[in-house]
């Protein structure tokens, strides 16, 4: 795993990849290896590198963690038992507090394994619902979602509300708390208009949004990088697995490329 920092940011942390990998604790490794995870989710570990990603974000089992827009619960399957066993707390935050039936039923089926997972709305300031209480979280994580906010997903007017989303994440964190962001990476040289409908977003855009909301950049990991992904597909990131927007056309080609090239960024809410 390669880790880099952006030199233009004062105080950015450069961390050796081997050190980060070693920080994936036995408890975290056990949660990733747990038989309660679905086979379909486990098969995607090769693309998503959960041990290295969560270790890079520095999530401790005793933390209160907010997972923003968990989707089908790919990371939730790992985070819930990890935090439950360590005395931590998982809070899921979704548009208007609505969650898929499958992941909700799974979490509610075995409190001994998953703990008592709380639910909230996000971004409540834009879409409504009850927000995560201010100053609640030690860590906030969001995986492949910033491009959705940039594209105005679920907003009635389809307007970009990404800055409002970052401000709401900033508010829910304790001082010194960490924000971990992973998203599909658009090359910096690409036209900015590609952010409107491709599913990709530039690192510079994510950093700008986070810093405008008050965050300080800590560092970045290349663990989820994929140099085979040129990010210039006609049908956007959905061309690649697992979506295969072109159906069976050139499917073997896209399968060989794998899932998208992704940024993995770490920010902190300053202690004032």
N, C-alpha and C positions, 0 to 999 in steps of 0.2 A: 504494500500500500504506500502510495506517495502522498506526502502532506506538503502543502505550500502555504505561504502567507503572501499577501499583496504588499509589496514594499512601500507603496504610497501611503499606507496606513501606519501611523506611529503606534508602536506598542503591539503590533500584530505578532502572534505567537507562531514560531516555527517548531513543529514537533516531529520527532523521528517516527516513521511509520511503524517500526517494530515496537516502540514503546507504547503506541496507541493500541496495537493488537494485544499486547500483554495486559493492558488494562481491561480487557473483556473478562470480567470476573467469572469464577465458576458458577455463581448464581445466575449471571446473565447467560452464560453458555448453556446452563440447564434449561432456562426458559426457551431458548432457541431450539434446543433438542427435544423439547417436551412432546409426548405423543398426542397431546391435545391440539397441536397445530395440524391443519389439514395438509394432505399430501400436495395439493395444488399450490398452497402457499410455500411449503418447504422447497418445492422445485424451483422457486424464484430466488432463493437465497444466493445463488450463483451470480445474479444480477444486482441484488440489493444489499448484500454484505451487511446484514443486521448487526453482527457482533462488533465489527469495526466502526460502523456508523454510530451506534448508540454509545460505544466507548469513547468515540471522538467527542460526542456531545457531553460526556461526563455524567450521565444519568446514574445516580446512586439508588439502591433499592429502597431507601428510606425517604426519597424525594416525593414531593407532590408534583405530578407531571400533567400538563394539559396537552392532549393530542388534538390538533386542529384538523377538522374535516377528515376523519379516519376512513372514510369510504367503506370498503368491504371488511375492514378490520385486519389488514395484513400485519401491520405493526402492533395493533391492539392485542392480537393473540400472543405476542411476546411481552409487551409492556404490562398487561394486566397481571399475569401470574408472577412476573418479576417483582413488581411493586407490592403485590399482596403478600409475598413471602418475606419481603424485607420491611414491612410495616409502613410502606409508602401509600400514596393515593393516586389513582388515575382518574382524570376528568376528561371526558370526551366532549368536544365542542363542535356542533354541526349547524348548518343553516336552520334557524328557527327551532333548534333543539330536536329536529327530527332525525331518527336513526333507522337503518335497515333492520328488518325483522330478524334476519338470520344472525347477525352479530349480536343484537340485543338478547335474543333467546339464548345464545351460547353463553354470554357473560352472566346472565341471570340464572343459568342452569346449575352452576356449581360455585357458590360463593367461597368455598374453601380453597378453590384453585384460583379464581379470578378476583376475589375480594369484592368490595362494594364499589363498583365503578359509578361515579357520578356523571350526570349529563348536564350540558349547558348549551346556549345558543352562541353562534359566531358567524359573522360579525353582528352582534346585536344592534350596534349603532347604525347599521345599514339595513339589515333584513328583519330586525325585530327579535323579540324573545328575551330570555333572562341570561345576561352575560355572566361569565366567570367573575367572581368577586375580585376587586382590585387587591393587589399585593398578596395573592393566594399561592402562586406557583413558584417552585424552585426552577423548573424547566418547562419551556413550551417548545413543542416540536410540530413541524408541519412538513409533509412529504408530497411533493408534486402538486402544490395548490396555488402558489403565488401567481402563476400564469392564468389561473381561473379568475382570480380577483382582478388582475390586469385586464382581462377580457370582459369583465362585468357579469360573470356567470351568476344566474339567479336574480340579479338586480332587475327590477321592472324596466328601467331605462337602458340597461346594458352598459352603463357607464363604469369606467374604471374606479374601483373603490379600494385599490391595493394600499394606499397610504392610510386610509381609515382602518384597514385590517391590521396593519403594523402598529398603529397607535393603540388599538385595543389589546394586542398581544403585549405591548410594553406595559400597559396599565395592569394587566393581570399578574405580572411578575413581581416578585419581591426584589428590592435593591440587591444587586449582585447576581440576580437570576440569569439563566442562560436561554437564549433562543437558538434552536437548531433548525436550519432550513435545507431541504433538498428539493431540487427541481430540475426539469429538462433544460439543458444549457444551450442557448443560442450564441453562436460565435460573435464576438464583439464587432467584427467587421461587417456582419450582416445588417441589412436594412432594419431600422427600428420598427417599421410597419409589420415585420414578420411576427412581432410579439402580439399582434392583434388577433391572429387566428391560427397559428401554427402549433400551439401548445408549448413552444420554447420561449425562454426569456433570458435576457443577458444577466451575467453576474453583476455588471455595473448597475443595472436597473434595480436588482434586489438590494444591493448595498446602499444605493441612494435612498430607497424607500425606508430601509431599516435605520439608516443614520438620520434621516429627516424625522423619524419617529422618536429619536433619542438614543438608539442603541449605539454601542461601540463595537467595531469589528474585532474579533479575536483571531480568527484564522480560517483556513479552508483545507479540506481533504480531497484528494483525487481518488478516493477509494471507489467512488461510483462513476468514474470516468469511463467512457467508451470511445476510443479514437476511431472506431469503424463507423460511427454515426456522423454523417455529414450535416445533419440538421437542415437539409434543404429539400425535403420531400414535398411533393405537390399536395399530398393530403396530411401534411404535418407529422407530428410525432406519432399519430395513430397509425401511420404506415407500418411501423415496427411492431414486434410483439410487445404485449400480448394481444393487441387489438387487430392487427392485420387488416387495415382499412381497404386494401386492394383484394381481399379475399384470397383466392388461390393463385392469383397472378403474382409471379415472382416470389412466392411464399418462401421457398428454400433460400433465396437470396437474403430476404429480410430476417429469416431465422438465423442465418449465419452471422448477420450483423449483431443480433441480440437486442436487448432493450436499450433505451436511449442513453446518450451521454448526459451525465447529471452533475451538477454542482452540489457540494455539501459544505455549507457555511455555518460558522458559529459566531454568535453575537452575545454581548452581555449588556444588561441594564446597569448603568453605573451606580455606585453607592455614592450618594451626594452628601 
